[in-house]
Amino acid sequence: MNSLNIHGQLWFASDFHLNSDSPLTSLGFINLTNEAYNSAKALFLLGDIFEIWIGDDILKYESKWMNDILSSLKNLTKKIPVFFVRGNRDFLIGDVFSEETGIEIIKSQTIIHNDFKSITITHGDELCTNDIEYQKLRSMVNNTEWQNSFLKKNIEERMILASNLREHSKTSNKEKTNDIMDVDAIEVSNIFKRNNTPILIHGHTHKPKKEYYLINKIIYERWVLPEWNLEKNNTKNGKIIVDKNGISYA
């Protein structure tokens, strides 16, 4: 079981889906890192920071928007630790990106011990077990052999394949109900039982909420991070803050 001991004010955010067509959201991400520099003791990015990531070698072809993101992370990690949990869009972020920015890549369902309560963090897509089609896709792209084969392709081939997978996902999701694409309550309960932490924080579903679970007469809390999308003015309460006074959206 992976765990971290981090004290002081902790910030959590996810699902920025940064790309060249999201200049306002990219600016929002940079502003978040600047604010974290002045206030947070650690920042946790819980996946899908980028809309798509086809391998760290794309850093050789940095554009201005990408360079600004990298610079903001480099500056922040000089002062505080920044931890990253891979999402379903940026699961191929690797050691080169980590070394370039100073972020530390950590595993899903890492447990954080702090001044408030112990917390389990994850991106959240593994919780959506009712979406059997998606879980099959997730299993495929997280397979080491599949990833190695994918990364051997040239950048153009990877972009086409990633785009095709994304379009297939969009089409498929239109036919699915919200219940199928949301987290499964039993899977969430199993995590609480297995990790023995009273708090779970995740992203992925884009459905910010605080939800309670009563298990063996103990109350557990699931906090969901929202999607950041300044192009649609969707940034209210975009992060979660945890400190000795408790946990809240901010």
C-alpha positions as CSV (number, residue, x, y, z in Angstrom):
1,M,0.0,0.0,0.0
2,N,1.5,3.3,-1.1
3,S,1.3,6.2,1.4
4,L,2.7,9.7,1.9
5,N,3.1,11.8,5.1
6,I,2.5,15.5,4.1
7,H,1.6,18.2,6.6
8,G,0.2,21.7,6.1
9,Q,-2.3,22.9,3.6
10,L,-2.8,20.5,0.7
11,W,-4.4,21.4,-2.6
12,F,-6.1,18.9,-5.0
13,A,-7.2,19.5,-8.6
14,S,-7.8,17.4,-11.8
15,D,-9.4,17.3,-15.2
16,F,-8.0,20.4,-16.9
17,H,-7.8,18.6,-20.3
18,L,-5.2,21.1,-21.5
19,N,-4.6,21.4,-25.2
20,S,-3.7,24.1,-27.8
21,D,-7.4,25.0,-28.1
22,S,-7.9,25.8,-24.5
23,P,-5.9,29.0,-23.8
24,L,-8.2,30.2,-21.0
25,T,-8.0,26.9,-19.2
26,S,-4.3,26.8,-19.7
27,L,-4.1,30.3,-18.1
28,G,-6.3,29.0,-15.3
29,F,-3.8,26.1,-14.7
30,I,-0.9,28.5,-14.6
31,N,-2.8,30.8,-12.2
32,L,-3.5,27.8,-9.9
33,T,0.2,26.9,-9.8
34,N,1.0,30.6,-8.9
35,E,-1.5,30.6,-6.1
36,A,-0.3,27.2,-4.8
37,Y,3.2,28.7,-4.8
38,N,2.1,31.3,-2.3
39,S,-0.3,29.2,-0.1
40,A,0.0,25.4,-0.4
41,K,2.4,23.0,1.1
42,A,1.8,20.5,-1.6
43,L,-0.3,20.2,-4.8
44,F,-1.9,17.0,-6.0
45,L,-2.9,16.7,-9.6
46,L,-5.3,13.8,-10.0
47,G,-5.1,13.1,-13.7
48,D,-6.3,14.3,-17.1
49,I,-4.1,17.4,-16.9
50,F,-3.9,17.1,-20.6
51,E,-6.6,16.2,-23.1
52,I,-4.2,13.7,-24.8
53,W,-0.7,12.6,-24.1
54,I,0.9,10.3,-26.7
55,G,4.4,10.0,-25.1
56,D,7.0,12.2,-23.5
57,D,8.9,12.6,-26.8
58,I,6.4,15.2,-27.8
59,L,8.3,17.5,-25.5
60,K,10.8,17.8,-28.3
61,Y,8.2,19.8,-30.2
62,E,7.1,22.2,-27.5
63,S,4.7,24.9,-28.5
64,K,4.3,28.1,-26.5
65,W,1.2,26.9,-24.6
66,M,3.0,23.8,-23.6
67,N,6.2,25.6,-22.7
68,D,4.2,27.9,-20.4
69,I,2.6,24.9,-18.6
70,L,6.0,23.3,-18.2
71,S,7.5,26.5,-16.9
72,S,4.7,27.0,-14.3
73,L,5.3,23.5,-13.0
74,K,9.1,23.9,-12.9
75,N,8.7,27.1,-10.9
76,L,6.2,25.5,-8.4
77,T,8.3,22.4,-7.8
78,K,11.2,24.5,-6.8
79,K,9.2,25.5,-3.7
80,I,6.7,22.7,-2.9
81,P,6.2,19.1,-3.9
82,V,3.7,18.5,-6.8
83,F,2.3,14.9,-7.0
84,F,0.6,13.5,-10.1
85,V,-1.7,10.6,-10.5
86,R,-2.1,9.5,-14.1
87,G,-5.6,9.8,-15.7
88,N,-7.2,8.1,-18.6
89,R,-6.1,10.8,-21.0
90,D,-2.5,11.3,-19.8
91,F,-1.6,7.8,-18.6
92,L,1.5,7.9,-20.8
93,I,3.1,10.7,-18.9
94,G,6.5,9.3,-17.8
95,D,9.9,9.8,-16.4
96,V,11.0,12.4,-18.9
97,F,8.0,14.7,-18.1
98,S,8.7,14.1,-14.4
99,E,12.3,15.1,-14.7
100,E,11.5,18.1,-16.9
101,T,8.9,19.5,-14.5
102,G,10.0,18.2,-11.1
103,I,6.6,16.6,-10.4
104,E,6.5,13.2,-8.7
105,I,4.3,10.5,-10.3
106,I,2.5,8.4,-7.7
107,K,0.1,5.5,-8.0
108,S,-3.6,5.4,-7.9
109,Q,-5.1,4.9,-4.5
110,T,-2.1,6.4,-2.7
111,I,-2.9,7.2,1.0
112,I,-2.0,10.6,2.4
113,H,-1.5,11.1,6.1
114,N,-1.8,14.8,7.1
115,D,-3.0,17.1,9.9
116,F,-6.7,16.4,9.2
117,K,-7.5,12.8,8.4
118,S,-6.0,10.1,6.2
119,I,-7.1,10.4,2.6
120,T,-7.1,8.0,-0.4
121,I,-6.6,9.7,-3.7
122,T,-7.0,8.5,-7.3
123,H,-8.1,9.7,-10.7
124,G,-11.3,7.7,-10.4
125,D,-11.8,5.9,-13.6
126,E,-11.2,2.5,-12.0
127,L,-14.2,3.1,-9.8
128,C,-16.6,3.1,-12.8
129,T,-16.9,-0.7,-12.9
130,N,-20.4,-0.7,-14.4
131,D,-19.0,0.6,-17.6
132,I,-17.7,-2.7,-18.8
133,E,-16.7,-1.5,-22.3
134,Y,-14.6,1.3,-20.8
135,Q,-12.9,-1.0,-18.3
136,K,-11.9,-3.3,-21.1
137,L,-10.4,-0.4,-22.9
138,R,-8.7,0.8,-19.7
139,S,-7.2,-2.6,-19.2
140,M,-5.9,-2.7,-22.8
141,V,-4.2,0.7,-22.7
142,N,-2.6,0.2,-19.3
143,N,-1.0,-3.1,-20.4
144,T,2.7,-2.7,-20.7
145,E,3.0,-4.5,-24.0
146,W,0.3,-2.3,-25.6
147,Q,2.0,0.8,-24.3
148,N,5.4,-0.3,-25.6
149,S,3.9,-1.1,-29.0
150,F,2.1,2.2,-29.1
151,L,5.2,4.2,-28.2
152,K,7.2,2.5,-31.0
153,K,4.9,4.1,-33.6
154,N,5.8,7.5,-35.0
155,I,4.1,10.6,-33.7
156,E,1.7,10.9,-36.6
157,E,0.5,7.3,-36.2
158,R,0.1,7.7,-32.5
159,M,-2.0,10.9,-33.0
160,I,-4.3,9.2,-35.4
161,L,-4.7,6.2,-33.2
162,A,-5.3,8.3,-30.1
163,S,-7.8,10.5,-32.0
164,N,-9.7,7.4,-33.2
165,L,-9.9,6.0,-29.7
166,R,-11.2,9.3,-28.4
167,E,-13.9,9.5,-31.1
168,H,-14.9,6.0,-30.4
169,S,-15.2,6.8,-26.7
170,K,-17.3,9.9,-27.4
171,T,-19.7,8.0,-29.7
172,S,-20.0,5.1,-27.2
173,N,-20.6,7.5,-24.2
174,K,-23.6,9.0,-26.0
175,E,-25.4,5.6,-25.7
176,K,-24.6,5.1,-22.0
177,T,-26.6,6.2,-19.1
178,N,-25.1,8.4,-16.3
179,D,-25.4,5.5,-13.9
180,I,-23.2,3.4,-16.1
181,M,-20.5,6.0,-16.5
182,D,-20.5,7.1,-12.8
183,V,-18.7,5.4,-10.0
184,D,-20.0,2.1,-8.5
185,A,-21.0,2.5,-4.8
186,I,-19.8,-1.0,-4.0
187,E,-16.4,-0.4,-5.5
188,V,-16.1,2.9,-3.5
189,S,-17.1,1.0,-0.3
190,N,-14.5,-1.6,-1.0
191,I,-11.8,1.1,-1.2
192,F,-12.9,2.5,2.2
193,K,-12.8,-0.9,3.7
194,R,-9.5,-1.9,2.1
195,N,-7.6,1.3,2.8
196,N,-9.2,2.2,6.1
197,T,-9.3,5.9,5.3
198,P,-12.3,8.1,6.1
199,I,-11.9,10.3,3.0
200,L,-11.7,9.6,-0.7
201,I,-10.8,12.3,-3.3
202,H,-11.0,11.7,-7.0
203,G,-11.8,13.3,-10.4
204,H,-12.7,11.8,-13.8
205,T,-16.5,11.9,-13.6
206,H,-16.8,15.8,-13.7
207,K,-19.5,15.6,-11.1
208,P,-18.3,17.6,-8.1
209,K,-20.0,16.4,-5.0
210,K,-19.6,15.4,-1.4
211,E,-21.2,12.0,-0.7
212,Y,-21.5,10.1,2.5
213,Y,-21.2,6.3,3.0
214,L,-22.2,4.5,6.1
215,I,-20.1,1.3,6.5
216,N,-20.2,-0.7,9.7
217,K,-21.6,2.3,11.6
218,I,-18.7,4.5,10.4
219,I,-19.3,7.5,8.1
220,Y,-17.0,7.9,5.1
221,E,-16.8,10.8,2.7
222,R,-16.2,10.8,-1.1
223,W,-15.2,14.2,-2.6
224,V,-15.3,14.6,-6.3
225,L,-13.2,17.2,-8.2
226,P,-14.8,19.2,-11.0
227,E,-13.6,19.6,-14.6
228,W,-11.8,22.8,-15.3
229,N,-13.0,24.5,-18.5
230,L,-12.6,28.2,-18.6
231,E,-13.7,28.2,-22.2
232,K,-17.1,27.4,-20.8
233,N,-16.6,29.4,-17.6
234,N,-16.7,26.2,-15.6
235,T,-14.2,26.8,-12.8
236,K,-16.2,27.5,-9.7
237,N,-14.8,25.6,-6.7
238,G,-12.3,24.0,-8.9
239,K,-10.0,22.7,-6.2
240,I,-10.2,21.0,-2.9
241,I,-8.2,22.2,0.1
242,V,-7.3,20.1,3.1
243,D,-5.6,21.4,6.2
244,K,-5.9,21.1,10.0
245,N,-9.3,22.9,9.9
246,G,-10.9,20.3,7.6
247,I,-11.7,19.8,3.9
248,S,-13.5,22.1,1.5
249,Y,-14.0,23.2,-2.1
250,A,-12.4,26.5,-3.0
